Amino acid sequence: MSKLFTPITIGDITLKNRIVMSPMCQYSAEEGFANDWHFVHYVSRAVGGAGTIIQEATAVIPEGRITYGDLGIWDERHIDKFRKITDAIKGYGTIPGIQLAHAGRKGSCDLPWNGGEELITGDHAWPVDAPSAIAFEKNEPDPVALSKTEIDAVTNAFQQAALRAVKAGYQIIEIHAAHGYLIHQFLSPLSNQRTDEYGGSFENRIRLALEVVDAVAQVIPKSVNLWVRISATDWVEGGWNLQESVALTKILKEKGVQVIDVSSGGLMPDAIIPADPGYQSGFAETIKRETGMITGSVGLLTEAVQMETLLTMQVCDLIVLGRKLLADPYFPIHASRILDRKNIAPKQYGRA
Ligand SMILES: Cc1cc2nc3c(=O)[nH]c(=O)nc-3n(C[C@H](O)[C@H](O)[C@H](O)COP(=O)(O)O)c2cc1C
């Protein structure tokens, strides 16, 4: 059996293979509610054989959305639609996860297919918050720096969202601390220039991430995994870096975080990122080696043999796939044929 299709047990859950669907916003919700698009989109990837699906960035408060089309979990009324998705995914032996998110200064944007610009006025706009009043793009208005009371409210919103996610049947909760969104904005000295206990030193910049992790860990049952996605580097001199990612991971591990999903970038619009195949895998490897944490690697992983090599070389434990699974929901079925000469297609498709 290939490594890619070898199950892995993490805490109380067993993933049937190492293929994780990466969270990918669909920008297709109304008022945060999931609909038929989300159901078909996620359940197709379960039918296609993914071991785990991490649902797209799902906002913990309305102002935490990137766009007005983002999914949300700030209201008990969101739970029912999510429950339909998690029940169906589980029916195909796939573990459902959810990424809980707050966009901070990268919020209030138009849908990508409308250009994705920040919306300043109009029905779909809201004022955006951040650690410091520093805009993402030069032409955008400065965000409002959060007060201590507002920071506590964000932490509480993550905790309440986690409780709802458990009620909705998700077995993995992934905290989004990557890609330049709110928690990452606190981590990086480039976006966090606070002078209080949330800014300055490494200990202060990681404070919000730790408070969110503690708040979520406190309320979720042992049967649910806690994962964190980070950007291992800002790819900019003077920004958040790999050394700090290693140090943060060590602390998160002690707090009970079970997987680090290792991405990069997203904080600075002008970062130069050498996006070659597997360009972020080296970060996962360093973090795994130096912390012993279970790591997922993401970023331009597209070939079954490439994924198998990463697992064999112990670069990472999980293969997190984004665009490959958008292009081919049945990629795991194809990969199993290549690596193990096995047909894992649902019986209904056996004759194909
Ligand atoms: C359409 C789209 C939406 C995305 N939305 C999210 C998201 O909600 N949360 C997140 O952490 N990353 C998001 N990403 C980044 C992906 O999860 C992934 O990290 C990135 O695409 C690199 O992996 P890939 O080369 O396998 O696509 C998104 C990417 C795409 C293409």
Ligand as a Chemical Component Dictionary entry (heavy atoms), coordinates in Angstrom:
data_LIG
# 
_chem_comp.id                   LIG 
_chem_comp.type                 NON-POLYMER 
_chem_comp.pdbx_formal_charge   0 
_chem_comp.three_letter_code    LIG 
# 
loop_
_chem_comp_atom.comp_id 
_chem_comp_atom.atom_id 
_chem_comp_atom.alt_atom_id 
_chem_comp_atom.type_symbol 
_chem_comp_atom.charge 
_chem_comp_atom.model_Cartn_x 
_chem_comp_atom.model_Cartn_y 
_chem_comp_atom.model_Cartn_z 
_chem_comp_atom.pdbx_ordinal 
LIG C1  C1  C 0 -10.441 29.526 -5.112 1  
LIG C2  C2  C 0 -9.518  29.468 -3.939 2  
LIG C3  C3  C 0 -10.001 29.809 -2.675 3  
LIG C4  C4  C 0 -9.158  29.719 -1.552 4  
LIG N1  N1  N 0 -9.682  29.951 -0.300 5  
LIG C5  C5  C 0 -8.933  29.665 0.795  6  
LIG C6  C6  C 0 -9.508  29.633 2.086  7  
LIG O1  O1  O 0 -10.719 29.788 2.260  8  
LIG N2  N2  N 0 -8.690  29.384 3.136  9  
LIG C7  C7  C 0 -7.346  29.119 2.969  10 
LIG O2  O2  O 0 -6.647  28.894 3.958  11 
LIG N3  N3  N 0 -6.794  29.094 1.738  12 
LIG C8  C8  C 0 -7.552  29.324 0.669  13 
LIG N4  N4  N 0 -7.012  29.196 -0.585 14 
LIG C9  C9  C 0 -5.624  28.696 -0.708 15 
LIG C10 C10 C 0 -5.653  27.171 -0.878 16 
LIG O3  O3  O 0 -6.240  26.535 0.243  17 
LIG C11 C11 C 0 -4.239  26.609 -1.083 18 
LIG O4  O4  O 0 -3.492  26.858 0.070  19 
LIG C12 C12 C 0 -3.558  27.243 -2.300 20 
LIG O5  O5  O 0 -4.427  27.264 -3.412 21 
LIG C13 C13 C 0 -2.273  26.488 -2.690 22 
LIG O6  O6  O 0 -2.532  25.124 -2.903 23 
LIG P1  P1  P 0 -2.772  24.503 -4.387 24 
LIG O7  O7  O 0 -1.553  24.816 -5.185 25 
LIG O8  O8  O 0 -2.941  23.017 -4.126 26 
LIG O9  O9  O 0 -3.999  25.144 -4.945 27 
LIG C14 C14 C 0 -7.808  29.316 -1.719 28 
LIG C15 C15 C 0 -7.332  29.020 -2.994 29 
LIG C16 C16 C 0 -8.168  29.068 -4.089 30 
LIG C17 C17 C 0 -7.621  28.670 -5.434 31 
# 
loop_
_chem_comp_bond.comp_id 
_chem_comp_bond.atom_id_1 
_chem_comp_bond.atom_id_2 
_chem_comp_bond.value_order 
_chem_comp_bond.pdbx_ordinal 
LIG C1  C2  SING 1  
LIG C2  C3  SING 2  
LIG C2  C16 DOUB 3  
LIG C3  C4  DOUB 4  
LIG C4  N1  SING 5  
LIG C4  C14 SING 6  
LIG N1  C5  DOUB 7  
LIG C5  C6  SING 8  
LIG C5  C8  SING 9  
LIG C6  O1  DOUB 10 
LIG C6  N2  SING 11 
LIG N2  C7  SING 12 
LIG C7  O2  DOUB 13 
LIG C7  N3  SING 14 
LIG N3  C8  DOUB 15 
LIG C8  N4  SING 16 
LIG N4  C9  SING 17 
LIG N4  C14 SING 18 
LIG C9  C10 SING 19 
LIG C10 O3  SING 20 
LIG C10 C11 SING 21 
LIG C11 O4  SING 22 
LIG C11 C12 SING 23 
LIG C12 O5  SING 24 
LIG C12 C13 SING 25 
LIG C13 O6  SING 26 
LIG O6  P1  SING 27 
LIG P1  O7  DOUB 28 
LIG P1  O8  SING 29 
LIG P1  O9  SING 30 
LIG C14 C15 DOUB 31 
LIG C15 C16 SING 32 
LIG C16 C17 SING 33 
# 
